[in-house]
Amino acid sequence: ALSIWKRLSEIMNYGGSALNWKKNLTGRIATAGADNDHVYVGSTNGHFYCLNRRNGNRVWTFNCMSPVQVAPSINKNKVFVMSGGFPSNLATLHGFDAMTGNSLFNHMIPGDPTATPLYVKNTVIAGTATGSGNLIAVNAKTGKIIWRRRSFFPRAYARDKKHVYVISRRFTNGSNDIKYLESVVCINPKTGKAKWSFNAVRGSLNPDHNPSNIRLSVNKNKVYAVFENSLVIINKENGSLIKKYNFPAPVVFVYNKNNIVYVGMNDKINAFDPVEGKVLFTFNSNGVVAYPVVKNNILHFGTSDRFVYALDAKTGKYFFLFV
């Protein structure tokens, strides 16, 4: 799974390719996340591990009973992660004490996990892109569900300090096949009510969902979303369209940092200037690109052929390759 590379650069030296430590665990490692003290690792055999960030020693382990293939969300002393999905078609949202591994809550949702759970205003947001298509909000202190949107089919989500932004898919019957409408919806995390909705794309049903594809990114006043071959820029305040750009191939992720928007098209990553509407640089890799992150003006990203790259975030100059 591509999500093995998410935040992997957080357990590396950002300025170099030195390996700090290596840990062998049971099951195929599918995802990882880190805070200042720990690294949290999910595996396909259902085990969720907490490791010491400095030496790799195991701190605690929890058996989620189903594959953990989506990266965790970490907030101070709590960790939230989703397990399940294909082939069981049943996901579970878990909450853990980060220090002890004690279970704080768990909620089952039919379907495949959408993506990494979101934490905003003491509320945890998570959902399933298939099955029931539910989006739920859980109080992080009490573990109780605050609200639920049924048949919402969230395909991706992102957040800022006030709102959650979700790509939702609605299904309609066409003359010969099933059609869908995908929209970007701005939601109040406390109430679940929509502030605005932007209808983005209609098409024939594509049942595939990859939680590794980051299709939404937000900054101070814009929402960036990718649909098929397009990058859509939306006004964050009122949901109006600012600009739409088309690319020659399907766009699988979007990530913005320091006024540069990074868009991925399978085996290449493009640094895009949304103001000028031009590509600043393109980097071709040998595998499918996933999970870009910029730190100290260095762009890190992983690929499906098990490499981690480091480039100058502004120029695309190659720094190092970690195998």
C-alpha positions in Angstrom: 0.0 0.0 0.0 1.2 3.5 -0.8 0.3 4.8 2.6 3.4 3.1 4.0 5.3 6.2 3.0 3.0 8.7 4.6 5.0 10.9 7.0 7.9 8.5 6.7 10.1 11.6 6.3 9.1 12.5 9.9 11.3 9.6 11.2 14.2 10.6 8.9 16.7 13.4 9.0 15.1 16.0 6.7 18.4 17.2 5.5 19.9 13.9 4.6 19.3 10.2 3.8 20.7 8.7 7.0 18.7 5.7 8.4 18.1 6.2 12.1 16.8 2.7 12.9 15.0 -0.3 11.4 12.3 -2.5 13.0 10.9 -5.8 11.9 7.2 -6.3 12.7 4.7 -9.1 12.0 2.4 -8.6 9.1 2.9 -6.4 6.1 3.4 -2.8 7.1 0.7 -0.7 5.5 0.8 2.8 7.1 2.7 5.0 9.6 2.5 8.3 11.4 4.6 10.0 14.0 4.6 12.6 16.8 7.6 14.0 18.8 8.0 10.8 20.9 6.4 7.9 19.0 5.9 6.3 15.6 2.5 4.6 15.1 2.5 1.8 12.5 -0.5 -0.2 11.1 -0.2 -3.6 9.5 -2.4 -5.8 7.3 -2.7 -8.4 10.0 -4.7 -5.9 12.2 -2.0 -5.0 14.6 -1.4 -1.3 15.4 2.0 -0.6 16.9 3.4 2.3 19.0 7.2 2.5 18.8 9.7 4.7 20.4 10.7 7.2 17.8 14.4 7.4 18.9 15.2 3.7 19.0 12.3 1.8 17.5 11.5 -0.1 20.7 7.9 -1.3 21.0 5.8 0.8 23.5 2.4 -0.9 23.1 0.4 -2.9 20.6 -3.3 -3.2 19.9 -5.0 -5.9 17.8 -7.7 -4.1 15.8 -8.9 -7.5 14.4 -8.8 -6.1 10.8 -6.2 -4.5 8.5 -4.9 -1.1 9.4 -4.3 0.5 6.0 -5.0 4.2 6.6 -2.6 6.5 8.4 -3.5 7.5 12.0 -4.4 11.0 13.2 -2.4 12.2 16.2 -3.4 14.9 18.6 -1.4 15.5 21.8 -2.1 12.4 24.0 -4.6 10.7 21.7 -4.4 8.7 18.5 -7.2 8.0 16.1 -7.1 5.4 13.3 -9.4 3.4 11.1 -9.2 -0.3 10.5 -11.0 -2.7 8.2 -12.3 -2.2 4.7 -11.7 -4.7 1.8 -12.2 -7.6 1.9 -14.5 -7.4 5.0 -16.3 -4.2 3.8 -16.6 -3.1 7.5 -14.5 -0.3 9.0 -13.9 0.7 12.6 -12.9 4.1 14.0 -10.6 3.6 17.0 -9.5 6.1 19.6 -6.4 5.3 21.8 -4.5 6.8 24.7 -1.2 7.6 23.0 0.9 6.7 26.0 -0.7 3.5 27.2 -2.6 2.2 24.1 -5.8 1.9 26.2 -8.9 1.9 23.9 -11.0 5.1 24.4 -13.7 4.2 21.9 -14.5 2.3 18.7 -17.3 2.7 16.2 -18.1 0.4 13.3 -19.1 1.9 9.9 -20.0 -0.4 6.9 -17.6 0.2 4.0 -14.0 1.0 3.2 -12.3 3.8 5.1 -12.2 7.1 3.3 -8.8 8.4 4.6 -7.0 9.4 7.7 -9.5 10.6 10.4 -9.6 14.4 10.9 -9.3 16.1 14.3 -10.8 19.6 14.6 -12.3 21.4 17.6 -12.2 18.3 19.9 -14.1 16.4 17.3 -12.9 13.3 15.2 -14.3 13.1 11.7 -14.2 9.8 9.7 -16.2 7.9 7.2 -16.5 5.2 4.5 -16.3 5.8 0.8 -18.3 2.6 0.0 -20.8 0.5 1.8 -23.1 2.7 3.9 -21.2 5.8 2.8 -21.5 7.3 6.3 -19.6 10.3 7.6 -19.6 10.5 11.4 -18.3 13.0 14.0 -17.2 11.7 17.4 -16.6 13.7 20.6 -12.9 13.1 21.3 -13.4 13.4 25.1 -16.6 11.2 25.6 -16.2 8.9 22.5 -19.9 9.4 21.6 -21.1 10.1 18.1 -22.3 13.7 17.8 -23.8 13.5 14.3 -23.9 11.2 11.3 -24.4 11.9 7.5 -25.8 8.8 5.8 -25.3 7.9 2.2 -22.8 10.7 1.9 -20.0 8.6 0.4 -17.0 10.8 1.4 -14.1 10.2 -1.0 -11.6 12.6 0.6 -11.5 15.2 3.3 -9.4 18.0 4.7 -9.7 20.6 7.5 -8.8 24.0 8.8 -9.3 25.5 12.2 -13.1 26.0 11.7 -14.4 23.6 9.1 -14.1 20.3 7.4 -14.1 20.0 3.6 -15.3 16.8 2.0 -15.5 15.4 -1.5 -18.9 13.7 -1.5 -20.3 11.3 -4.2 -24.0 11.0 -4.9 -25.3 8.3 -7.3 -27.9 8.7 -10.0 -29.3 6.2 -12.5 -28.3 6.9 -16.1 -29.9 5.4 -19.2 -27.5 2.5 -19.4 -25.3 2.7 -16.3 -25.0 4.3 -12.9 -23.8 7.9 -12.9 -22.4 9.9 -10.1 -22.0 13.5 -9.0 -19.0 14.6 -6.9 -19.2 17.7 -4.9 -17.0 19.6 -2.4 -18.9 20.3 0.7 -17.9 22.7 3.6 -19.2 21.3 6.9 -19.4 22.6 10.4 -17.6 19.9 12.5 -19.8 20.5 15.6 -23.2 20.3 13.9 -22.6 18.4 10.6 -24.5 21.2 8.7 -23.2 22.3 5.3 -22.1 25.9 4.8 -21.8 25.5 1.1 -21.5 22.9 -1.7 -19.7 23.0 -5.0 -20.7 20.5 -7.7 -17.6 19.5 -9.5 -17.9 16.6 -11.8 -20.4 14.1 -13.2 -19.4 10.8 -14.7 -19.9 7.0 -15.0 -19.4 5.0 -11.9 -15.8 4.1 -11.0 -16.1 1.9 -7.9 -12.3 2.1 -7.1 -11.3 4.1 -4.0 -7.7 4.6 -2.9 -7.3 6.3 0.6 -3.7 7.1 -0.3 -4.9 9.7 -2.9 -5.0 13.1 -1.3 -7.7 14.8 -3.4 -8.2 17.9 -1.2 -5.9 20.5 0.3 -6.7 23.9 1.9 -4.8 27.1 2.7 -5.8 30.5 4.1 -8.5 31.3 1.6 -8.7 28.5 -1.0 -9.7 24.9 -1.3 -7.8 22.8 -3.9 -9.5 19.7 -5.2 -8.7 17.2 -8.0 -11.3 15.4 -10.2 -10.2 13.2 -13.0 -7.8 15.3 -15.2 -8.6 18.6 -13.4 -7.5 20.8 -10.6 -10.3 23.0 -9.2 -9.6 26.0 -7.0 -12.6 27.1 -4.8 -13.2 30.2 -2.6 -13.1 28.8 0.9 -15.6 31.4 2.3 -18.5 31.0 -0.2 -17.7 27.9 -2.3 -17.5 29.8 -5.6 -15.2 28.7 -8.4 -11.9 30.7 -8.7 -10.2 28.7 -11.4 -10.1 25.3 -13.1 -7.0 23.8 -14.7 -6.9 20.7 -17.0 -4.0 18.3 -17.2 -3.1 15.7 -19.8 -3.5 12.8 -17.4 -5.6 11.9 -14.4 -4.5 13.8 -11.2 -4.3 11.5 -8.2 -3.3 14.0 -5.4 -3.0 17.7 -4.6 -0.9 19.3 -1.9 -0.2 23.0 -1.3 2.6 24.7 0.5 4.1 28.2 0.4 2.0 29.3 -2.6 3.0 26.2 -4.6 0.5 23.5 -5.5 2.0 20.0 -6.0 -0.2 17.7 -8.2 0.6 14.1 -8.9 -0.2 12.2 -12.0 0.8 8.5 -11.4 4.5 8.4 -11.9 5.2 12.1 -11.9 4.9 15.1 -9.6 4.3 18.7 -10.9 4.9 21.9 -9.0 2.2 24.3 -10.1 1.9 28.1 -9.8 -1.9 28.6 -9.4 -1.6 32.4 -9.9 0.3 32.3 -13.1 -1.2 29.0 -14.2 2.1 27.4 -15.1 4.1 24.3 -14.2 7.3 25.3 -12.2 8.9 21.9 -12.5 8.1 18.3 -13.2 9.8 15.3 -11.7 9.4 11.8 -13.1 9.8 8.7 -10.9 9.8 5.0 -11.5 6.6 4.3 -9.4 3.3 5.9 -8.5 3.9 9.0 -6.4 2.1 9.4 -3.1 2.1 11.6 0.1 4.2 14.7 -0.7 5.3 16.8 2.3 7.4 20.0 2.4 9.7 20.6 5.4 12.5 23.2 5.5 12.0 24.0 1.8 12.6 20.3 0.9 9.9 18.3 -0.9 9.7 14.6 0.2 7.5 12.0 -1.3 7.3 8.3 -1.6 6.7 6.0 -4.6 5.1 2.6 -5.0 8.5 1.1 -5.9 9.6 1.8 -2.3 11.7 4.9 -2.7 11.6 8.2 -0.8 12.8 11.2 -2.8 14.0 14.6 -1.6 13.9 17.6 -3.9 14.2 21.4 -3.6 10.6 22.4 -3.1 10.9 25.5 -5.4 13.2 24.4 -8.2 12.8 20.5 -8.2 16.6 20.1 -7.8 17.3 16.5 -6.8 18.9 16.1 -3.3 18.8 12.4 -2.4 17.0 9.1 -2.9 16.3 6.8 0.1 15.7 3.1 -0.7 
